[in-house]
Amino acid sequence: MGPLNIALWAAGVALIVLGYTRARGPWARYQALKQEDANVARYEAWRGGLRGGEQTGASVAMQILRRQAQQAGLIAITGFVLVFVGFLLR
């Protein structure tokens, strides 16, 4: 176990924590907007109206939040890879 292994583990854990903290907020807001959008769709179906195919502000926000969560997830995955590489190196 050398200093390179420890450095990789530390960097990996730091990236995992950073990715998790960055993904938590946008993912929670995305889920809330998704539920709200589903409620609106059920209400409009109940009323007999059809939702148009136009893009709403909520759908744009959901795309942005999903992209932010995906980017943060990639940061966390990079951290997992660094930790794994730290264990592989001898």
TORKOL-4160 file (C-alpha; in steps of 0.2 Angstrom, whole numbers, padded with zeros to 4 digits, m for minus):
90
<pt num="1" X="0000" Y="0000" Z="0000"/>
<pt num="2" X="0009" Y="0015" Z="m0006"/>
<pt num="3" X="0005" Y="0034" Z="m0007"/>
<pt num="4" X="m0002" Y="0032" Z="m0024"/>
<pt num="5" X="m0015" Y="0020" Z="m0018"/>
<pt num="6" X="m0020" Y="0032" Z="m0003"/>
<pt num="7" X="m0020" Y="0047" Z="m0015"/>
<pt num="8" X="m0032" Y="0038" Z="m0027"/>
<pt num="9" X="m0043" Y="0032" Z="m0012"/>
<pt num="10" X="m0044" Y="0049" Z="m0005"/>
<pt num="11" X="m0048" Y="0057" Z="m0022"/>
<pt num="12" X="m0061" Y="0044" Z="m0026"/>
<pt num="13" X="m0070" Y="0046" Z="m0009"/>
<pt num="14" X="m0069" Y="0065" Z="m0011"/>
<pt num="15" X="m0077" Y="0063" Z="m0029"/>
<pt num="16" X="m0090" Y="0051" Z="m0022"/>
<pt num="17" X="m0095" Y="0064" Z="m0009"/>
<pt num="18" X="m0095" Y="0078" Z="m0021"/>
<pt num="19" X="m0106" Y="0069" Z="m0033"/>
<pt num="20" X="m0118" Y="0064" Z="m0020"/>
<pt num="21" X="m0120" Y="0081" Z="m0013"/>
<pt num="22" X="m0122" Y="0089" Z="m0030"/>
<pt num="23" X="m0135" Y="0076" Z="m0036"/>
<pt num="24" X="m0146" Y="0076" Z="m0021"/>
<pt num="25" X="m0154" Y="0093" Z="m0023"/>
<pt num="26" X="m0158" Y="0092" Z="m0042"/>
<pt num="27" X="m0164" Y="0074" Z="m0041"/>
<pt num="28" X="m0176" Y="0078" Z="m0027"/>
<pt num="29" X="m0183" Y="0093" Z="m0036"/>
<pt num="30" X="m0184" Y="0083" Z="m0052"/>
<pt num="31" X="m0194" Y="0070" Z="m0043"/>
<pt num="32" X="m0206" Y="0083" Z="m0036"/>
<pt num="33" X="m0209" Y="0091" Z="m0053"/>
<pt num="34" X="m0212" Y="0074" Z="m0061"/>
<pt num="35" X="m0225" Y="0070" Z="m0048"/>
<pt num="36" X="m0233" Y="0087" Z="m0051"/>
<pt num="37" X="m0233" Y="0084" Z="m0069"/>
<pt num="38" X="m0241" Y="0067" Z="m0067"/>
<pt num="39" X="m0255" Y="0075" Z="m0056"/>
<pt num="40" X="m0258" Y="0088" Z="m0069"/>
<pt num="41" X="m0260" Y="0075" Z="m0083"/>
<pt num="42" X="m0272" Y="0065" Z="m0073"/>
<pt num="43" X="m0282" Y="0080" Z="m0069"/>
<pt num="44" X="m0283" Y="0085" Z="m0087"/>
<pt num="45" X="m0287" Y="0067" Z="m0092"/>
<pt num="46" X="m0301" Y="0068" Z="m0080"/>
<pt num="47" X="m0308" Y="0084" Z="m0087"/>
<pt num="48" X="m0308" Y="0076" Z="m0104"/>
<pt num="49" X="m0295" Y="0088" Z="m0111"/>
<pt num="50" X="m0280" Y="0082" Z="m0120"/>
<pt num="51" X="m0263" Y="0089" Z="m0115"/>
<pt num="52" X="m0254" Y="0097" Z="m0130"/>
<pt num="53" X="m0237" Y="0092" Z="m0136"/>
<pt num="54" X="m0230" Y="0109" Z="m0132"/>
<pt num="55" X="m0215" Y="0111" Z="m0120"/>
<pt num="56" X="m0219" Y="0118" Z="m0103"/>
<pt num="57" X="m0208" Y="0127" Z="m0091"/>
<pt num="58" X="m0209" Y="0112" Z="m0080"/>
<pt num="59" X="m0203" Y="0100" Z="m0093"/>
<pt num="60" X="m0188" Y="0112" Z="m0097"/>
<pt num="61" X="m0184" Y="0113" Z="m0079"/>
<pt num="62" X="m0185" Y="0094" Z="m0077"/>
<pt num="63" X="m0173" Y="0092" Z="m0092"/>
<pt num="64" X="m0161" Y="0104" Z="m0084"/>
<pt num="65" X="m0162" Y="0095" Z="m0067"/>
<pt num="66" X="m0161" Y="0078" Z="m0074"/>
<pt num="67" X="m0145" Y="0084" Z="m0083"/>
<pt num="68" X="m0138" Y="0091" Z="m0067"/>
<pt num="69" X="m0141" Y="0075" Z="m0058"/>
<pt num="70" X="m0133" Y="0065" Z="m0072"/>
<pt num="71" X="m0117" Y="0075" Z="m0072"/>
<pt num="72" X="m0116" Y="0074" Z="m0053"/>
<pt num="73" X="m0119" Y="0055" Z="m0055"/>
<pt num="74" X="m0104" Y="0054" Z="m0067"/>
<pt num="75" X="m0093" Y="0063" Z="m0054"/>
<pt num="76" X="m0098" Y="0050" Z="m0041"/>
<pt num="77" X="m0095" Y="0036" Z="m0054"/>
<pt num="78" X="m0078" Y="0043" Z="m0057"/>
<pt num="79" X="m0074" Y="0042" Z="m0039"/>
<pt num="80" X="m0079" Y="0024" Z="m0038"/>
<pt num="81" X="m0067" Y="0020" Z="m0052"/>
<pt num="82" X="m0053" Y="0029" Z="m0044"/>
<pt num="83" X="m0056" Y="0019" Z="m0028"/>
<pt num="84" X="m0057" Y="0003" Z="m0038"/>
<pt num="85" X="m0040" Y="0008" Z="m0047"/>
<pt num="86" X="m0033" Y="0012" Z="m0030"/>
<pt num="87" X="m0036" Y="m0006" Z="m0025"/>
<pt num="88" X="m0030" Y="m0013" Z="m0041"/>
<pt num="89" X="m0013" Y="m0005" Z="m0041"/>
<pt num="90" X="0001" Y="m0013" Z="m0030"/>
